[in-house]
Amino acid sequence: FEENYYGRIIIWALLLGSILFDVTIVGGGVVGLSIAKFCSEQGLSVVVLEQESRAGEGISSRNSGVIHAGIYYPKDSLKTKFCISGNKILYEYAKHKRINHKKIGKYIIASCNDDIEELQKIYQKGIENSVPLDFLSSKTTKEIYPELIIKAAIYSPYSGIIDVPELISALEGDIQHSHGLISYKTKFVSASKKKSGFNILCNDGDEFSIDTRYLINASGLYSDVISKKIDVLDDRYIKPVKYAKGHYFKYIGKHPFNNLIYPLANQYSSGLHVGFDLSGQIRFGPDISWVEEIDFTFDESLKDNFLNSIKSYWPEIDSSKLHPDYVGIRPKIQNHNEKMRDFSIIDNTVHGIEGLINIQGIESPGVTSCLSIGEYVTNLIKS
């Protein structure tokens, strides 16, 4: 059936010169795919335009794969809203789809006494956000992690990890099951406003156009570039994306960790996190460096910086077992010296353009939030 369905799409394109969709989504990361999943399940005709040969090749496949609990963000922010609801939905979805995941819990630690006050502020923020947390003394943490330097810690039992490639595959399957389309190796060239909807020019080696009632920009690292190619969107509604590059080093060998460990950053340490893959191998990162271009090359000279930071809480790390792993880039919409900005999801109530939903700044906790964002955007379309 799937083969026949795609065949009919091609025939329509040849006969009509342009295809009409209810919803066109630019970007095949976890957020774009989640929106496509919920829209297609509502019976809307959906196409996802993805410039790479596979989905999730940008931000989605180059992060820590952590399921966050919603501790750090302002109470009334979209990050808190979508992270807390997304945490529950994502665990349920992963269980239903048999996606590898583990609710392994997370310790946010202070490795020196000067950090305890800041740790208490984080704890209070988490409690205000209704996140279940425990505040632990050094005596308690010493019993759990005798090899580590921990003066106090917050324990988050609902934090965990998920296999992001399996999540992407599950979302792709849901979209196809609901007769949605994902067009790989397809670049978004431009969009022009029509009386009802948009005409979108695409390129998959050849240029072609599609018509759509709703256009959703979920292109992550490229969201500002795509925004500028929508003819009716005023520049004041486009947020420039800043590239925050992060390296991850993997550790091959015996280690003391059974949980995610998130040290606080301070003058002595950059607060490099301990993360896991589903096989139990640990990785450290990400660090952060601001770059001008999207570049996933690995700077191996950073190893000493990583070791110095990690030794602030794990003095016995064996440096010979720390190796380069991968690089990710986060699409920040704040300047380097500004505080965290919230997710940006704006529709016609903000920019005044019927049928356009522009999404920017989806970084952490983007994976955790993706299904909640998908539901939210689908409801914007239905309302």
C-alpha positions as CSV (number, residue, x, y, z in Angstrom):
1,F,0.0,0.0,0.0
2,E,2.8,2.4,0.9
3,E,4.4,2.0,-2.5
4,N,1.1,2.6,-4.3
5,Y,0.5,5.6,-2.1
6,Y,3.8,7.3,-3.0
7,G,3.2,6.4,-6.6
8,R,-0.1,8.3,-6.6
9,I,1.7,11.3,-5.1
10,I,4.1,11.3,-8.0
11,I,1.3,11.0,-10.5
12,W,-0.5,13.9,-8.9
13,A,2.7,16.0,-9.1
14,L,3.1,15.2,-12.8
15,L,-0.5,15.9,-13.7
16,L,-1.1,19.0,-11.6
17,G,2.4,20.5,-11.4
18,S,1.9,21.2,-7.7
19,I,0.5,19.2,-4.8
20,L,-1.7,20.6,-2.1
21,F,-1.0,19.5,1.5
22,D,-2.7,20.5,4.7
23,V,0.6,20.8,6.5
24,T,4.2,21.2,5.3
25,I,6.9,20.9,7.9
26,V,10.5,22.1,7.2
27,G,12.9,20.0,9.2
28,G,13.0,16.3,10.1
29,G,14.4,16.3,13.6
30,V,12.5,15.0,16.6
31,V,10.4,18.1,16.8
32,G,9.4,18.2,13.1
33,L,8.7,14.5,13.1
34,S,6.6,14.7,16.3
35,I,4.5,17.5,14.8
36,A,4.0,15.4,11.6
37,K,3.0,12.4,13.7
38,F,0.2,14.2,15.5
39,C,-1.0,16.1,12.5
40,S,-1.1,13.0,10.3
41,E,-2.9,11.1,13.0
42,Q,-5.6,13.8,13.0
43,G,-6.2,13.0,9.3
44,L,-4.3,16.0,7.9
45,S,-2.2,15.5,4.8
46,V,1.4,16.1,5.8
47,V,4.8,16.3,4.2
48,V,8.1,16.8,6.0
49,L,10.9,18.4,3.9
50,E,14.3,17.1,5.1
51,Q,17.5,18.3,3.4
52,E,19.6,15.3,4.6
53,S,19.3,11.7,3.5
54,R,18.1,10.6,6.9
55,A,15.9,12.2,9.6
56,G,17.5,13.6,12.8
57,E,20.9,14.3,11.3
58,G,21.3,17.7,13.0
59,I,20.6,18.5,16.6
60,S,18.5,15.4,17.3
61,S,21.2,12.8,16.7
62,R,24.0,14.9,18.4
63,N,22.9,15.3,22.0
64,S,23.1,13.5,25.2
65,G,19.9,11.5,24.8
66,V,18.8,12.5,28.3
67,I,15.1,12.5,29.4
68,H,15.0,15.6,31.6
69,A,12.7,16.3,34.5
70,G,12.2,20.1,34.2
71,I,14.3,21.3,37.1
72,Y,16.2,24.3,35.7
73,Y,13.8,26.4,33.8
74,P,11.6,29.3,34.9
75,K,8.2,28.1,36.2
76,D,6.0,29.7,33.5
77,S,8.3,29.0,30.6
78,L,7.5,26.8,27.6
79,K,10.7,24.8,28.5
80,T,9.2,23.9,31.9
81,K,5.7,23.2,30.5
82,F,6.8,21.0,27.7
83,C,9.6,19.3,29.6
84,I,7.4,18.2,32.5
85,S,4.6,17.0,30.3
86,G,7.0,15.6,27.8
87,N,8.8,13.6,30.4
88,K,5.7,11.6,31.1
89,I,4.6,11.3,27.5
90,L,8.0,10.2,26.3
91,Y,8.4,7.4,28.8
92,E,4.9,6.1,27.9
93,Y,5.7,6.4,24.2
94,A,9.0,4.6,24.6
95,K,7.4,1.8,26.5
96,H,4.6,1.4,24.0
97,K,7.0,1.5,21.0
98,R,9.6,-0.6,22.8
99,I,12.2,2.1,22.3
100,N,15.3,1.4,24.5
101,H,15.2,3.7,27.5
102,K,16.1,3.7,31.2
103,K,14.8,5.8,34.1
104,I,18.3,5.8,35.7
105,G,17.9,9.0,37.7
106,K,20.3,12.0,38.0
107,Y,22.4,13.6,40.6
108,I,23.1,17.3,40.4
109,I,26.2,17.7,42.6
110,A,28.2,20.4,44.3
111,S,31.9,19.3,44.5
112,C,32.9,22.2,46.7
113,N,31.3,24.0,49.6
114,D,31.0,27.2,47.7
115,D,28.5,25.6,45.3
116,I,26.0,24.4,47.9
117,E,24.1,27.7,48.0
118,E,23.7,27.6,44.2
119,L,22.6,23.9,44.4
120,Q,19.9,24.9,47.0
121,K,18.6,27.5,44.5
122,I,18.3,24.9,41.8
123,Y,16.5,22.6,44.3
124,Q,14.0,25.3,45.1
125,K,13.4,26.0,41.4
126,G,12.7,22.4,40.8
127,I,10.3,22.2,43.7
128,E,8.5,25.3,42.4
129,N,8.2,23.5,39.1
130,S,6.6,20.5,40.9
131,V,9.5,18.2,40.0
132,P,10.0,15.3,42.6
133,L,13.5,15.8,44.1
134,D,15.6,14.9,47.1
135,F,18.3,17.1,48.6
136,L,21.1,14.9,49.9
137,S,24.0,15.6,52.3
138,S,27.6,14.7,51.7
139,K,27.3,11.8,54.2
140,T,24.5,10.2,52.1
141,T,26.2,10.8,48.8
142,K,29.4,9.3,50.2
143,E,27.6,6.1,50.8
144,I,26.3,6.1,47.2
145,Y,29.5,7.3,45.4
146,P,32.5,6.9,47.7
147,E,34.9,7.5,44.8
148,L,33.5,11.0,44.0
149,I,33.9,14.4,45.7
150,I,30.4,15.5,46.5
151,K,29.6,18.0,49.2
152,A,25.8,17.9,48.5
153,A,23.5,16.7,45.8
154,I,20.0,16.9,44.3
155,Y,18.6,13.6,43.2
156,S,16.0,13.5,40.4
157,P,14.4,10.1,40.1
158,Y,12.5,10.8,36.9
159,S,15.5,11.7,34.8
160,G,16.7,9.1,32.3
161,I,18.1,8.2,28.9
162,I,16.6,7.2,25.6
163,D,17.9,5.8,22.3
164,V,17.3,8.8,20.1
165,P,17.8,7.0,16.7
166,E,15.1,4.4,17.8
167,L,12.8,7.4,18.8
168,I,13.3,8.9,15.3
169,S,12.5,5.5,13.6
170,A,9.4,5.1,15.7
171,L,8.2,8.6,14.7
172,E,8.9,8.0,11.1
173,G,6.9,4.8,11.3
174,D,3.9,6.6,12.8
175,I,4.0,9.2,10.1
176,Q,4.0,6.7,7.3
177,H,1.3,4.6,9.0
178,S,-0.9,7.7,9.0
179,H,-0.1,8.3,5.3
180,G,2.2,11.3,6.0
181,L,5.2,11.8,3.7
182,I,8.9,12.5,4.6
183,S,10.8,13.9,1.6
184,Y,14.5,13.3,2.2
185,K,17.3,15.1,0.3
186,T,14.8,17.9,-0.3
187,K,15.8,21.5,0.3
188,F,13.3,24.3,1.1
189,V,14.1,27.1,-1.3
190,S,11.4,29.7,-0.6
191,A,7.7,30.2,0.4
192,S,5.4,32.8,-1.0
193,K,2.0,33.6,0.6
194,K,-1.1,32.9,-1.3
195,K,-4.7,33.9,-0.6
196,S,-5.1,30.6,1.4
197,G,-1.8,29.1,2.5
198,F,1.6,29.1,0.8
199,N,3.3,28.0,-2.4
200,I,6.7,26.4,-1.5
201,L,9.5,26.0,-3.9
202,C,11.6,22.9,-3.2
203,N,14.7,21.3,-4.7
204,D,15.6,17.6,-4.6
205,G,18.0,17.9,-7.6
206,D,15.2,19.4,-9.6
207,E,13.1,22.3,-8.6
208,F,9.4,21.7,-7.9
209,S,6.6,23.4,-6.0
210,I,3.9,22.4,-3.5
211,D,1.0,24.2,-2.1
212,T,0.1,24.0,1.6
213,R,-2.5,25.4,4.0
214,Y,0.0,25.5,6.9
215,L,3.7,26.0,6.9
216,I,5.7,25.0,10.0
217,N,9.4,26.0,10.3
218,A,11.0,23.4,12.6
219,S,14.4,23.5,11.0
220,G,16.5,23.9,14.1
221,L,20.0,25.1,13.3
222,Y,18.7,26.6,10.1
223,S,15.6,28.2,11.5
224,D,16.7,31.8,10.9
225,V,17.9,31.0,7.4
226,I,14.5,29.3,6.5
227,S,12.6,32.2,8.2
228,K,14.2,34.7,5.9
229,K,13.0,32.7,2.9
230,I,9.3,33.1,3.8
231,D,8.4,36.2,1.9
232,V,5.8,37.7,4.2
233,L,7.6,37.2,7.6
234,D,9.0,40.4,8.9
235,D,12.6,40.4,10.1
236,R,11.5,41.6,13.6
237,Y,10.0,38.1,14.2
238,I,13.2,36.3,13.1
239,K,15.6,35.4,15.9
240,P,19.3,35.0,14.8
241,V,20.6,31.6,15.7
242,K,23.9,31.4,17.6
243,Y,25.9,28.2,17.3
244,A,27.0,26.7,20.6
245,K,29.3,23.8,19.9
246,G,29.7,21.0,22.4
247,H,32.2,18.1,22.5
248,Y,31.6,14.7,24.0
249,F,34.4,12.4,25.2
250,K,33.7,8.7,25.8
251,Y,35.3,6.7,28.6
252,I,36.2,3.1,27.8
253,G,36.8,1.0,30.9
254,K,35.6,0.5,34.5
255,H,33.9,3.5,36.2
256,P,31.9,4.1,39.3
257,F,28.7,5.6,37.7
258,N,25.2,4.2,37.8
259,N,23.3,7.4,37.3
260,L,23.6,10.6,35.3
261,I,25.9,13.1,37.2
262,Y,25.5,16.8,36.6
263,P,28.2,18.9,38.3
264,L,27.7,22.6,38.8
265,A,29.9,24.8,36.7
266,N,32.2,27.1,38.7
267,Q,35.6,28.9,38.5
268,Y,37.4,25.6,38.8
269,S,35.2,23.4,36.6
270,S,33.0,23.7,33.5
271,G,30.5,21.2,35.0
272,L,30.9,18.5,32.4
273,H,28.1,16.0,32.7
274,V,28.3,12.2,33.0
275,G,25.9,10.6,30.5
276,F,25.2,7.1,29.3
277,D,24.3,5.2,26.2
278,L,21.9,2.2,26.5
279,S,24.8,-0.2,26.6
280,G,26.2,1.4,29.8
281,Q,29.2,3.2,28.2
282,I,29.7,6.6,29.7
283,R,30.5,9.9,28.1
284,F,31.4,13.3,29.4
285,G,30.0,16.6,28.0
286,P,29.0,18.8,26.4
287,D,31.4,21.7,26.8
288,I,30.5,24.9,25.1
289,S,32.3,27.1,22.5
290,W,30.6,29.7,20.4
291,V,31.3,29.2,16.7
292,E,30.3,31.2,13.6
293,E,29.6,28.2,11.3
294,I,28.0,24.8,11.6
295,D,31.1,22.5,11.9
296,F,31.1,19.1,13.4
297,T,34.9,18.6,13.4
298,F,36.3,17.3,16.8
299,D,38.9,19.4,18.6
300,E,41.0,16.7,20.4
301,S,43.1,19.3,22.1
302,L,40.2,19.8,24.5
303,K,41.0,16.6,26.4
304,D,43.1,18.3,29.1
305,N,40.3,20.7,29.7
306,F,37.9,17.8,30.1
307,L,40.2,16.0,32.5
308,N,40.7,19.0,34.7
309,S,37.0,19.5,35.0
310,I,36.2,15.8,35.6
311,K,38.9,15.5,38.3
312,S,37.1,18.1,40.3
313,Y,34.6,15.4,41.2
314,W,36.3,12.2,40.1
315,P,40.0,12.5,41.0
316,E,40.8,8.9,40.0
317,I,39.8,9.1,36.4
318,D,42.3,7.3,34.1
319,S,43.2,9.7,31.4
320,S,44.2,7.0,28.9
321,K,40.6,5.7,28.8
322,L,39.1,9.1,27.7
323,H,38.6,9.3,23.9
324,P,36.9,11.6,21.4
325,D,33.3,10.7,20.7
326,Y,31.2,13.3,18.8
327,V,30.2,16.9,18.5
328,G,26.8,18.6,18.7
329,I,25.7,22.2,18.0
330,R,22.9,23.8,19.9
331,P,20.8,26.6,18.3
332,K,20.9,29.3,20.9
333,I,18.7,32.4,20.3
334,Q,20.4,34.4,23.0
335,N,23.7,36.2,22.8
336,H,26.7,34.7,24.5
337,N,26.4,36.9,27.6
338,E,22.6,36.7,28.0
339,K,20.6,34.4,30.2
340,M,18.7,31.4,28.7
341,R,15.9,32.2,26.4
342,D,12.7,30.2,26.2
343,F,11.6,28.1,23.2
344,S,10.1,30.4,20.5
345,I,6.9,29.1,18.9
346,I,5.0,31.9,17.3
347,D,1.9,31.8,15.1
348,N,-0.5,34.4,13.5
349,T,-1.5,35.8,16.9
350,V,2.1,37.2,17.1
351,H,3.3,37.7,13.5
352,G,-0.1,38.1,11.9
353,I,0.4,35.6,9.1
354,E,-2.4,33.1,8.8
355,G,-1.1,29.5,8.4
356,L,2.5,30.1,9.5
357,I,4.0,28.6,12.7
358,N,7.7,29.5,13.2
359,I,9.7,27.5,15.7
360,Q,13.2,28.6,16.9
361,G,15.6,27.9,19.8
362,I,14.6,24.3,20.4
363,E,17.7,23.1,22.3
364,S,17.7,21.2,25.6
365,P,15.2,19.9,26.7
366,G,14.1,19.5,23.1
367,V,14.2,15.7,22.9
368,T,12.2,15.4,26.2
369,S,9.8,18.0,25.0
370,C,9.3,16.8,21.4
371,L,6.0,14.9,21.8
372,S,4.5,17.7,23.9
373,I,5.5,20.3,21.3
374,G,4.0,18.1,18.6
375,E,0.7,18.0,20.4
376,Y,0.8,21.7,21.1
377,V,1.5,22.7,17.5
378,T,-1.2,20.3,16.2
379,N,-3.7,22.0,18.5
380,L,-2.6,25.4,17.2
381,I,-3.5,24.2,13.7
382,K,-6.8,22.7,14.8
383,S,-7.9,25.8,16.8
